[in-house]
Amino acid sequence: MKLVPVQSFAPIATPKARILILGSMPGAASLAAGQYYAHPRNAFWPIMGELAGAGPDKPYETRTRLLNDRDIAVWDVLQSCIRPGSLDSDITEEHPNDFAGFFAAHRGIAVIGLNGGKAAACFRKYAAPHCPGEVRFAQLPSTSPAHAGMSLARKIALWRAALEL
């Protein structure tokens, strides 16, 4: 059986964004829903609820607007890849997003939060060379339900400190 590449989404971003949160690639639940971090056990939206008022109790469009209002952008390092299922460890045939173009259009990015180890590794490999020199990077604990060994409260604290929110 031939595996079909999966495609990431357009970024949630306005030109005035100053924080960029990068994942690796949307998981199966997100791809099916057409929304970032759609798996009900993913901690991303609960964390954004605490940090930016964009919690999972709100409609998706409201959450994305609230992130934009707080100058927070969300995207993925990879534009496409092969991945059966949702595990980052299963990703092959990686193709990065256009970071040179993104940073040219979003000159205010000052902090990049890397959501998990795969996002950080792919970012270093594909995107870091395109970043402006004054950007600060922070590897964040993954919000994936596959990484449930850390409490939500601890993840919130680490995300808040790293992103200065």
C-alpha positions as a printed Julia matrix, in Angstrom:
165×3 Matrix{Float64}:
   0.0    0.0    0.0
   1.43   3.37  -1.07
   1.27   6.06   1.58
  -0.01   9.47   0.51
   1.71  12.65   1.73
  -0.12  14.76   4.3
  -0.18  18.56   3.97
   0.01  21.16   6.69
  -2.31  24.14   7.01
  -1.78  27.82   6.28
  -0.42  29.65   9.31
  -2.62  31.36  11.86
  -0.86  34.71  11.69
  -1.16  38.42  11.14
   1.69  40.59   9.87
   2.15  42.01  13.38
   2.77  38.61  15.02
   5.64  38.6   17.5
   5.42  35.01  18.81
   5.47  32.0   16.5
   4.54  28.57  17.81
   5.68  25.76  15.54
   4.58  22.15  15.52
   5.89  19.48  13.2
   2.78  18.46  11.2
  -0.93  18.26  12.1
  -2.0   14.85  13.39
  -4.78  12.71  11.98
  -7.55  14.34  14.08
  -6.39  17.82  13.08
  -6.15  16.9    9.41
  -9.66  15.41   9.51
 -11.07  18.51  11.24
  -9.05  21.03   9.21
  -7.97  22.68  12.47
  -4.72  22.95  14.38
  -4.5   20.75  17.5
  -7.97  19.2   17.08
  -7.34  16.03  19.1
  -9.45  16.4   22.26
  -6.56  15.28  24.51
  -3.98  17.61  22.95
  -2.95  20.19  25.55
  -2.37  23.05  23.09
  -5.77  24.75  23.41
  -5.97  24.31  27.2
  -2.53  25.96  27.39
  -3.63  28.76  25.04
  -6.74  29.14  27.19
  -4.55  29.91  30.21
  -2.03  32.06  28.33
  -4.18  33.9   25.8
  -7.82  33.29  26.67
  -8.13  31.0   23.62
  -9.33  27.85  25.36
 -11.08  24.8   23.91
 -14.43  26.03  25.27
 -14.52  28.62  22.47
 -15.24  28.02  18.77
 -12.11  27.47  16.66
 -12.53  30.75  14.76
 -12.72  32.64  18.07
  -9.57  30.9   19.34
  -7.62  31.81  16.22
  -8.83  35.42  16.42
  -7.77  35.62  20.06
  -4.3   34.34  19.17
  -4.05  36.93  16.4
  -5.18  39.63  18.86
  -2.32  38.58  21.2
   0.2   38.62  18.29
   0.65  34.83  18.47
   1.13  32.92  15.22
   0.79  29.13  14.83
   2.27  27.05  12.02
   4.16  23.85  11.34
   7.74  23.36  10.29
   6.77  20.85   7.63
   4.63  21.68   4.61
   4.22  18.0    3.75
   5.48  14.58   4.74
   4.59  10.93   4.79
   3.13   9.91   8.12
   0.8    7.02   8.76
  -1.15   8.01  11.87
  -0.11  10.85  14.17
   3.24   9.9   15.71
   6.09  12.26  14.88
   8.48   9.32  15.01
   6.74   7.93  11.89
   7.4   11.03   9.75
   9.4   10.48   6.56
   9.91  12.39   3.3
   9.89  15.8    4.98
   9.3   18.97   2.97
   9.55  22.25   4.93
   7.34  25.29   4.76
   8.64  28.53   3.21
  10.29  30.19   6.19
  12.2   32.76   4.17
   8.86  34.02   2.86
   7.17  33.8    6.26
   9.85  35.81   8.05
   9.9   38.41   5.26
   6.14  38.91   5.75
   6.25  38.72   9.58
   9.21  40.9   10.54
   8.09  41.33  14.15
   8.66  37.69  15.18
  10.83  37.85  18.3
  10.16  34.47  19.94
   9.71  31.05  18.38
   8.25  28.29  20.54
   8.95  24.78  19.28
   6.17  22.41  20.29
   8.06  19.18  21.0
  11.26  17.48  19.94
  10.38  16.75  16.3
   9.36  20.36  15.7
  12.66  21.5   17.23
  14.75  19.06  15.17
  12.99  19.96  11.91
  13.22  23.67  12.73
  16.99  23.43  13.23
  17.33  21.48   9.98
  15.09  23.55   7.71
  14.05  26.88   9.15
  16.73  28.24  11.48
  18.94  29.47   8.62
  16.1   31.77   7.48
  15.45  33.38  10.89
  16.42  36.92  11.65
  19.36  37.02  14.08
  17.47  38.62  16.95
  14.85  35.86  17.26
  14.84  33.83  20.5
  14.01  30.1   20.36
  12.44  27.98  23.07
  11.86  24.24  22.92
   8.55  23.6   24.65
   7.14  20.41  26.15
   5.0   18.71  23.55
   1.25  19.18  23.79
   0.64  15.83  22.07
  -1.49  13.27  23.92
   1.4   10.86  23.27
   3.48  12.96  25.71
   1.23  12.88  28.77
   3.98  12.28  31.34
   4.01  15.94  32.41
   1.06  17.6   34.11
  -0.9   20.26  32.3
  -0.07  22.73  35.08
   3.66  22.14  34.57
   3.34  22.51  30.79
   1.44  25.77  31.24
   4.14  27.11  33.55
   6.94  26.16  31.14
   5.12  27.57  28.12
   4.32  30.81  30.0
   7.95  31.28  31.01
   9.39  30.42  27.58
   6.97  32.59  25.63
   6.91  35.35  28.25
   3.09  35.36  28.36
